[in-house]
Amino acid sequence: MDKHKIDNFLSEHNKGEFPFWRSASPEEICKQIKNLRKAYNLASTVPQELMLKIYRMSNQICGKLATDEKFDLSNIMLVQNPNSDVYINWDYWSTVDVMQWGDLVQYFEYIWYPQADDMDISDETGNWVIFVEHSGLIRVALS
């Protein structure tokens, strides 16, 4: 997670603590890429190509933008367990953060910045991916 995001959060929450997150290990990233390949039945081993192919399978969520004042990520995807970990892919798998779905939903405005961030969110199964583009456009791919 970028330091400035944590700093911005802390400046607005005087005694608060940024929600727990961690950087995914190289092994976890490889496993997640493998899970996505399996879920979408894709042979590509190049992460950028893989995500582009999944993106092309995704559907835009009409009427919802991440830039909307009352945007709620939980309205995009029903995740049964808010404590389940999700992978937040930045920069074509060179940076991947892991945090709980419920924390991502609750603190989304501190994690995704419009005009600056493109992020892909998936769970460990790889059966779904939410693409949040820097413009606020939302797309979802389901395997």
N, C-alpha and C positions, 0 to 999 in steps of 0.2 A: 504494500500500500504506500502510495506516495506520502512523504513526510508532510507536505503542505496540507494534505487532506486531514491528517490527524491534527495538525496544528490549528487548522480552521475550526475543527470540531471542538477542540479543547478551549479555544478562545470564546466560543459561544456557550460552553457548558463548564463554568468555572470550576466546579468540583467533580465534574463528570469524568468518566474514563471512556476512551474510545473502545468500541466493542472488540472482543477478541477476534483476531485474525492471524493468519500465518501464511508464509510463502510456501507454495507447494514445492516439494522436493523434485529433482529431476526424474526420479523413479515414478512418483505420482503423476507427473505430467505425461510421461511415456504411457503409463497405464490408462490415463484418461483419453489420450489420443487413440489408443487401441480400443477402448470401450466405444468411442464415437465411430470408429471405422466399422466395428462389428454392428452397432445399432443401426447404422445407415447403409450397411452393406457396400462399403467403399474400399477400394484397394489402395488408394493414395496413402503414401507414408510421409509425404511432405506436409507439415502442419498447415501452412498457408493454403495449399491446394485443397486439403481436406475441408477446412472451414469455408472456403469459397464454394465448394460443391454443396455443403450443408446449407449455406446461405441461399444458394439458388433453389433449394428445396423448401425454403421457409416461406411463410405467408406474412404479409404485413397486417398488423393489427390496426384496422381502420378506426378512426375516432379517438385514438389514444396516442399521446406523445409524452415522452418522459419529461418534457419541458413544461407540461401543464401544471398549474399551481397545485391541484389536488391529485396529482398522479400517485397511484398506489400500485406498486409492482405485484402485490398479491392478487390484484384483479386480472393480471395477465396470465398467471400460471397458478393452478391449485397444487400446492405442495402439501402433502398430508402431514408431514412432521416439520414444524418450524425449527426444530433443533437439528435437522439434517444439514450436513455440510454441502455447500455448493462451491464450484470452481468458477472463479472470475478470471477470465482470460483477457489479458491486455497484450498488445504488441505481438500478436501471432505466436503465442505460447512462449515468448521469451520471459514474460512476467505473468505468473499465475498466483492469485491469492485464494485462500480457502477461508470461508467463514460460514456461520450458520445462516440458513435461509431467513429466519425470523429477524436476525440482526441486519441483514442486507435490506430487507423490506423496510424495517423501522428507520434505518439511517441512510437510505438510498441517496438522499440529497447531499450527503457529505462524502459519498463514495463516487458517484458519477457526476461529472461536471459537463454541462452543455457546451458545445463548440470545441471542447478539448478532448473528450473521451469517447472512444468506441469500446464497448465491452461485450463479451459473450459470456453467458451464464449457463452452466449445466450442472447436473448432479452426477454422482459417480456411475450411474447406469449409462449415461450418454443418450438416453431415450428422448430427451428434449434439450433444446438450446434456445435461449432467449438472446436475441441480438439487440443491443441498445446502441443506436448510432449517435454520433456527436450532434446530429441535427435534432435528436429526440425521437426519431422514427423507431418503432418497435417492430421486430419480426420474430416469429416463433417457428421453429422446425420441430416436428414430432416424427419419430421413427416409426 
